[in-house]
Amino acid sequence: MELYLNTYGSWLKKKDEMFELGVEGKKVKLSPLKISSIVISNAALISTDAIELAMEHNIDIVFLDKYGDPYGRVWFPKIGSTVAIRRKQLEMLTDATGLQFIKERIVLKIMNQHRFIKKLLSKREIEPQSFQAKLDSMRDSAIKVMEAEGTLDELSGSFMGWEGTASKSYFSILAELIPEVHRFAGRSYRPAKDAFNAMLNYGYGILYSKVERALVIAGLDPYIGLLHCDNYNRKSFVFDFIEPYRILIDEPVFYIFSRHKFDPSHIEPIHKGVVLTTAGKKFLAPLILEHFDTVIRYHGKNRKRIDMIRSDAHAFANYIIKRRKSYLDSTVATRLDNFLSSKDIEEEEE
């Protein structure tokens, strides 16, 4: 499980080869065998002996800022990286494998957004054609990405433009489907302009740390970006890899607002925007983790949703060193083909 320290004054230390967690005057002991990672935000404390215990059990520790973005991390020392995998990543910057990978990541993201909208519309008394133009625009953007010819360097600007067009349509539909009082004017980042985006941003920060961890464990270098700029000290490949999984945050955040679970105490104003309060973080994190833990069928096994990221990372690492013919799950590959060929086969996962 993920252990979250997101309450002011909470602390974690070691006692009798166990973690001892203190929250609001209460203490509880936790076995390190049941913890996969420790995530710390707000004014929480962790002792050096607790850090040592975490390292002994291959538990990584992630520190989040007030926006939910990771700003620091303590890794366990046994990371499965190989020179061969990183060399292949560098080769992907100029070969067909890298180009195809970026195309697939963008289109998978658009497909997941498109399927989520179709699912939402199917459960509402809304005229089917109300959003058809925007849905068609999303699919058209995906097709343009997949059919584009040229090098990755030549096409990167176009890819980001088509992705942005699809994203604009997607979020404009989501904004219309939530209660009017919570409607928002598109995506906003640091800071968020509204409660919906504040929760998305914090959730994406949690997801980012999961993707980074999965890549490192699989032996992939998070700094060798393809589409996203590989500036010094920026984990660009995490941004390349994360795109199809953003739906894991979009879904629970949308349901918070559509099911009237949001409370004004979840956010507070800052200069030119809003951020989540401590209460908001404590409310949001368990809902995201519950969604992560839902079991699905993936790569031939029953897995938690969140585990598909690690599965994909390992599959991709093996793919680029020629140990697999494809890194995509067969069901996902079929959905992708159907989406691009305009076959509206919308399978329910829940």
N, C-alpha and C positions, 0 to 999 in steps of 0.2 A: 504494500500500500504506500501511498504518498503521505508523508507527514508534513503538515503545514503549521508553521509558527507565524500567525498573522494577527496576534493580539498584543497590544501594548503591554509590556511587562512580563510576557510569557518567557519561559526559559527551558533549556534542555541541557541535562548533564548526565554523566555516567554514574551508575550505582549498581554494584554486584553484577557486572557484565551485562547490564540492562540499561536502556535509556530511561531516565526519569523526566517526565514532562510536567511542568508547572504552569497552570493557566487559571487566572482569577482565584488564587488561593487554594486550588485543588491540585493534588499530585497523582500521577498515574505512571506505572512502570510499563514499558513497551519492549518486546523482544526485537533485537536487531534483525532477526531472521524474517520478520514480517514486514520490514520496511525496505522499499526500493530506492527512495530518495527523500531528502529533507529539503523543504522549500521555506525560506525565511523572508518575511517582509515586516514592515513597521519596526517598532523598537523592541524586537525580541532578542534574547540572549542565548548563546550556545557556548558551552565550556570547551576547553581544549581536550579534555578527556573524552567528551562526547564526540568531538571531531575524530579523535583517534579511533574510537570504537566504530564510527561510521566507516573509516578507511579500512579497518580490519575486515569489515563485512561488505566491501565493495559498494558502499552507499554513497552516492554523490550528494553534495550540498549546494543548493542554488540560492542566490540572494536576489530578490526582486526589488526594483525601485517602486515609487508610488504609482507609476503607470502600469506596473505589472511586467515590466521588461527586465530580463536578467542583466545585472551589472557585474556579477562576480560568481565564481564557482570554485568549489573544492572537489577535485576529481579523485576517484580511487586510482591507485597506481598501476593496475593491470589492464591497460587499454589495448584492445586487439587491433592494432594498426600494422599494416604491411607496406613496404616500399613499393611493391608491385601495384597495389591498388592506387596509391597516390600518383604513381607514374602514369597510370591509365587515366586518372582524372585530369592530369595536365594535358595529355594527348587529346582529350575530349574538347579542349578549347578550340581546336582547329579541325576536328574530324566529323564524320557523319553521325557518329554515336552521340556526341554532345548536342548536335543540332536536333536530332530526333528526340533525345531526352527532354530538352527544353520544350519542344513542341508538345510532347505528351503531358508534361507537368501543367502547362497552361491550359490545354484542352481538358484534362481531367478536372481541373479546378472549375472551369466553366460548366462542364457536364454536371458536376456535383451541385453547383448552384442552380442550374436549370432543373435538375431532378427534384431538388428541394422545393422550388417554386411550384412545379407541377403537382407535387404532393400536397402542398398547402392549398392550392386552388381547387384540387379535387374534393377537399373537405369543407368547402365554403360555397354558399349560394351566391356565386359570382358568375356573370356572363362570361363564358369561356373565351370570347374574343377580346375581352377587356384589356388583357395584357399580352395578347398574341404577338403584336408588333415588336414588343421588347424581347419576348422569348425568341422570336425569329432572329432578332438582331444578335442575341447572345450566341445562337447556333451559327449564324453567319460569321461572327468573329472567330469562333472555334475552327470553322472550315478554312477561313483565310489563313489562320496560323498553321494548320496542318498541311495546306497545299502550297505554302510559300516556298520559293526556291532561292537559293543563295547561300552565303556563309552565315554563321552565327553572328559574326561581327557586323555584317551588312544588314541583317534582319532584326537585330536586337531592338532598335527603336520602334520598328513596326510591330513587333511582338508585344511590347509594352503598351503601345497604343491600342491594339486590338483587345488586349486583356483589360485595359482601362475602360474601353467602351462597353464591354460585357459587364464589368463590375458596376458601372454606373447604372445600367439597366436593372441589374440584379438588386442593388440596394434601393433603387427607387421603387421597385415593386414591394420589397420588404417594408419600406416606410409606409406604404399605403395599406398594408395588411395588418399592421398593429393598431391598437386603439389610437384615435386621433390625438389625444393628449400627449402621446409619446412620439409622434411622428418627427422625423429628422430630415435634414437636408443633405443627404449623401454622407460619405465617409469623412471623418475628421480624426486627427491623430493626436499629436502632442502639443497642446492638450485637446481632449475631446470637447466638442461643442455641446454635447447632449448626453443623457444617461445611457442610451443605447450604445453609442460609440465608446463611452467610458468602459462599459462592460465588455464590449468586443475587444478593446485594446488590452485590458487586463487579462482576458482569456487567451488572446493571442500570445501574450507574454509567457503564460504558463505553457502553451503549446510549443512555443519556440524552444523552451528549455528541454522539452521532451524530444523534439526533433534533433536538436544538437547532440543530446546524449546518445540517441539511436545511431547517428552517423559516426560518432567517435567509437562506440562499441563495435560497429561493423568494420572499422578500419578506414573509414572515409575521412578526408580532410575537410573540416567545415569551412576553411578559409579559401579553398579553390573554387571560386564562383564561376559560373558560365554566363548566365544572362545578367545577373546582378553584379555590380562593380566589385572587383576584388581589391578594393583599397586596403592599405595597411591596417591590420588589426580589426578588420571587419569580417565576420563569419558569413561570407557571401553565399556559400553553398547551402547553408541553412535556409536562406531566403528562396533559393531555387527549389529546394526539396519540399518545403513546407506547404506550398500552394494548395495541393488537392486536399490537405487535411484541415484547412481553415473551416470547413463545414462542420467539423467536430465542435467548434466554438459557436458558429452561427446558429446552429439548431437550438441548443439549450438557452442561449441568450434571447433568441426570438420568442421562445415559449415563456420565458419569464414575463415578457411584456404582453404577449397575446393572452396569457392566462391570468393577467392582473396580479402578478406576484411581486412586482416592483414596488418599493416603498421610497418616498423622498429621502429618508434617512440614509439611503444607500450611496448618495453622492453629496459632494460639497463643492461650492464654487472656488475657483482659483482665478488668477489673472487670465482673462480671455478664454475661459472654459470651465470644465468641471473634472473632478477625479472621484474615484470610489473612496468612501470612508472606510474605516476599519469594519464597521457593521456591514457595509456593502461587500467587502472582500470575504468576510466570514460567511456571508449569505451565498455569494457566487461560487467560491471554490468548491464546496461540497457538491453542488449541482453539476459542475463541469466534471468532477471526478466520477460522479455516479454515471454520467453519460459515457465517459471514457471506459468504464468498467462493464458496460453492456456487452454481452457475448454475441459475436457474429461468426459466420462461416467465412474463413479467409485462408488462402493458400492451402486449401484442403484440410484445415483444422478448425476446431472451435476456439476462437480467440477473443480476448477483450478488444474493443475498438482501438484502444490506445496501443495495443501490442502489434497492430498491423503496421505501424510506423517502423518499429524495429524489424519486423519481418520483411518489409519492403527495402529497408536499408541493407540488410544482409543479402537479400536477393539481388539488389542492384550491384553491390560490391562483387558478388560472385559472377554477375552478368558481364561486368566490364573486364574481368580477368578470364572470361571464356569458360566459366564453370556452369553457366546456365544459358539456355537459348533465349530466355526472356525473363525480365524481372517482374512483369505485371502478373497479378493474379488473373487466372483465366476468366473468371466472372467479370472482373473489371475490364479486361480487354474486350470481351463481348459487348458489354455496355457501351464502351467507347466506340466500337465499330457501329453499333446501332444508332448511337447519338449522331455520329457524323453522317450517317446515311439517312437521317431523318425518320428512323423507325422508332416511334414512341412506345417503347416497351419499358414501362416504369414498374420495376419490381419493388414491392414493399419489403423493407428490412425489419420493420418493427411490427 
